Amino acid sequence: MPTVEVGSLAVDDFLLDVREGDEWEAGHAQGALHIPMSEFVARYGELTEAAPQDGRVNVICRSGGRSAQVTQYLVQQGIDAVNVEGGMHTWEAMGRPVVNDKGEPGFVL
């Protein structure tokens, strides 16, 4: 499973958040694309439209389990995708910004 550490991600790296709606609303990385894992197959086209053509898709969830499954699926589709190790818990613990839907400080649910 290809993985990346939170500390290796640049501010402008493409990030796909596959957590559910309530988790996203509580707090997420600003600029991330949100497609819940439960809706991922049906909304796959949104990812292919938004993802950089020659760039990597960094997939994140709360702790790394759901994002690992989505990463595996994307790799099977021929997409350069990696699982963000430790997920949003690690993101928050490393002091990376977490915002809610209003752009205010959020938290990881």
C-alpha positions in Angstrom: 0.0 0.0 0.0 1.6 3.3 -1.0 1.6 5.7 1.9 2.8 9.2 2.7 3.5 10.9 6.0 1.6 14.0 6.9 4.9 15.9 7.3 5.8 15.1 3.7 2.7 16.9 2.3 3.0 20.4 1.0 0.2 22.9 1.5 -0.9 22.8 -2.1 -0.8 18.9 -2.5 -4.1 17.5 -3.7 -6.0 15.9 -0.7 -9.1 13.6 -1.0 -11.0 13.3 2.3 -13.2 10.2 2.4 -14.7 10.6 5.9 -18.5 10.9 6.3 -20.4 14.2 6.4 -20.5 14.7 10.1 -16.7 14.2 10.4 -16.1 16.6 7.5 -18.3 19.3 9.0 -16.6 19.1 12.4 -13.2 19.7 10.8 -11.1 19.1 7.7 -8.0 20.2 5.9 -8.8 23.4 4.0 -8.9 22.9 0.2 -9.4 19.1 0.4 -12.0 17.5 -1.8 -14.7 15.7 0.2 -16.1 12.5 -1.2 -17.3 10.1 1.5 -16.2 6.5 1.1 -19.9 5.4 1.2 -20.5 7.5 -1.9 -17.2 7.1 -3.6 -18.0 4.8 -6.5 -21.1 6.8 -7.5 -19.1 10.1 -7.3 -15.8 8.8 -8.8 -16.2 11.3 -11.7 -15.9 14.2 -9.3 -12.4 13.0 -8.4 -11.2 12.5 -11.9 -12.4 16.0 -12.8 -10.8 17.7 -9.7 -7.5 15.7 -9.4 -4.4 17.0 -11.0 -3.7 15.2 -14.4 -0.1 14.4 -13.6 -0.2 14.7 -9.9 -0.8 12.4 -6.9 -4.0 11.9 -5.0 -3.3 11.9 -1.3 -6.2 10.1 0.4 -7.1 10.8 4.0 -9.7 9.6 6.6 -9.8 9.7 10.4 -7.0 7.2 11.1 -6.1 5.5 7.8 -8.4 2.5 7.4 -11.0 3.9 5.0 -8.4 5.9 3.1 -6.3 2.7 2.6 -9.3 1.0 1.0 -10.0 3.9 -1.3 -6.3 4.2 -2.1 -6.2 0.6 -3.1 -9.2 1.1 -5.4 -7.6 4.1 -7.1 -4.3 2.3 -7.6 -6.2 -0.5 -9.3 -7.8 2.2 -11.6 -4.3 3.3 -12.6 -4.3 6.5 -10.5 -1.2 7.6 -8.6 -2.7 7.5 -5.1 -1.3 7.2 -1.6 -2.8 6.7 1.8 -2.0 9.5 4.3 -0.5 7.7 7.2 -2.3 8.3 10.5 -5.1 10.3 8.9 -6.7 13.4 10.3 -5.7 12.5 13.8 -2.0 12.8 12.8 -2.8 15.8 10.7 -4.3 17.6 13.7 -1.6 16.3 16.1 1.1 17.8 13.9 -0.5 21.2 14.1 -1.8 21.3 10.5 -4.9 23.6 10.2 -8.3 22.0 10.6 -11.3 24.1 9.7 -15.1 23.6 9.8 -17.5 24.3 7.0 -17.6 28.0 8.0 -13.8 28.3 7.6 -13.4 28.6 11.4 -11.1 26.4 13.5 -12.5 22.9 13.6 -11.6 19.6 15.3 -11.3 16.0 14.2 -14.3 13.9 15.1 
